[in-house]
Every structure is written in structure tokens, then in C-alpha cells.
Amino acid sequence: MRKNFPDRKNRVTVRVPGTSANCGPGFDCLGLATTIYNYLDLTLIRSDKVVVEASGEGAEKIPRGRKNLAWQAVKKLLEVTGHNEFKGAIIRMKNHVPLSRGLGSSSTAIVAGLTAANEIVGSPLNRDELLKLATELEGHPDNVAPAIFGNFTVSVMDGGEVQTFSFRPRIKLKLVVAVPEFELSTRLARKVLPKKVSRADAIFNISRASMLVAALVEGREELLPLAFDDAIHQPYRKKLVPGMTEVFDAARKAGALGAAISGAGSCLIAFTSAKRGHEDEIAAAMVEAFKAHGVESKALILNVDTRGAQVMHK
Ligand code: HSE
């Protein structure tokens, strides 16, 4: 351990993007980072005390003290890197990502805690190593990978190990997200899924997920209308998101290339491009279609974040 370590600055602020997992057919493996951000200011302290302050989206629901997810991530990073001189932390969270809506809010907390603690202790871990820890904490890689790397990500689990390919799409995607007022727990949204899928449904998804990645890598926008559909999770989650199919149809009718549940929901996300446009019309159509099913929602128009988790240098 460095002798002069106690003199280091023990405080840092990080910014982490909200994410959208699955992107339709890429269940548990595709994800993208969006331009909506959570901020976390971390001070590591030597006393055995954890203080959490939160403001913004869902602030009242965020656990304070040792149950806080960002603290769990900080603790993990300190354990793995052997920095047991720090026993506690002061954590200030400023959140813009809606909570429990399928925009990766829990991943932002995990990635922010890991990134901030890693920075304070001198960056012993690289982004691949942070991804490994984040995946262990989150249970699956499809939100934490884009939160760390930004852009569009393809993640593969091999045993317990994760490997991610992150790339910047050659199409300037525009994301229209309808955020309903109700929350949906990932646990419930996973419980409704069948344990097995048919070969036909597997082929349906493999072909579309492959087409989606190929079209984004090569900039072939004309192939995208085929590429956002899914047969292995959305049909089962439909009952948890009133109006899902109608909101998808409304988005397409208003000009979207396709639409999907964002992560495990409850948000629905439609995709268009800067060239194609119609973001405002798509947003209005989605909100209206939700309303027709008794669901109030607000729309966000976002871009793909290209940077991932960032340490904010003043
Ligand atoms: N791939 C996961 C799911 C995302 O759809 O259940 C949850 O954040």
C-alpha cells in the first residue's frame, strides 16, 4: 500500500448513464447507454459510518445507510482492492433516471459506487474488471455493461465470466421513451417468463438480434424495421404493461423504426434516427396510446450516450 495514501484526496464525483437493456430481441445480452444521467459524489472515510443523501428521481425510496446499493458497490471495490483503511462513506446521489422503470437505475448506483471508489484508491481496476464486479452485483450484464462503456453493448456470459463488445452504432439513433407512472419490479417481470422457449421463437429472436447488431455496425437503417421484435419475453410481459402492443403500434405508425420494452419495463422505448426524425410525433403517439389504456406517462427523447461512466473533473 502506498505510504502517502492518507494524503490523497478522498472525494470524487461520477456521472453514469441510464441504460436500456434487451432492445427487443436481445434478452439479457444487448443494451445501450442513454443520455439521461445519475450523479454520485463519494467521500471515503476511515470511521465506520455510512451516510447517504439522495435527491431527484425516487429519492424518498432510496435506502440510506448500509443497505444502499451504491455503498454495497463501494464496499465490494474496497474489499477486492484491499483498501480496508476505509470503513465508511458519505454518498450524495443526484438522480435523473426514473426508478424501477427499466432504465437501469440500479445499475447506475452499482457502476457509480464502483467507479468512484476505484478512482479514489488510484484506479487499480480497469473497465473490464469493473464490469466483472458490477455483473456479480447486478446478476446480469446487459445494463451494467452500457453503463460502464457507453454506446451499444453485446454481452456474453461464459460460466460466471462476462465478455462485452461495445460499439458506436453507425446510425444516429434517437430514442423515444414513454415512462409510465407505475413501477415494475424486475423480479416480477422475470417471474412471468417461461423456463423454456420453442425452437421457432429462439430462431425468431436470434435472427433479429443478429440483424440488429449487423445493421447498427454497418449503418444499414433500412434493415432496422425487422430488428426490434421479440418472441421470448415481451409476449409474457404484456400483461404487466397495459397497452404495450398498442403503444408499439402507435410508435411505428408515427414513424418509429421499431419499439420494445425497455429492460424489464415498465418503460417502452421506440427507435428512430436523426435522419428519419418524427421524435415528437412518436412521443405524443406513445403517451396517447398509454392514456387510452388508463396509464399516465411522460415521454423522454434521448440519444445514445457514447462515453459511459465518467469521473467528473472540475
Ligand atoms: N434483461 C433483463 C430483463 C433486464 O429483461 O429481465 C432487467 O434489467
Boltz pocket constraint, residues with backbone or C-beta under 6 A from the ligand:
constraints:
  - pocket:
      binder: B
      contacts: [[A, 21], [A, 22], [A, 26], [A, 27], [A, 28], [A, 29], [A, 102], [A, 140], [A, 142], [A, 143], [A, 186], [A, 189], [A, 190], [A, 233], [A, 263], [A, 264]]
      max_distance: 6.0
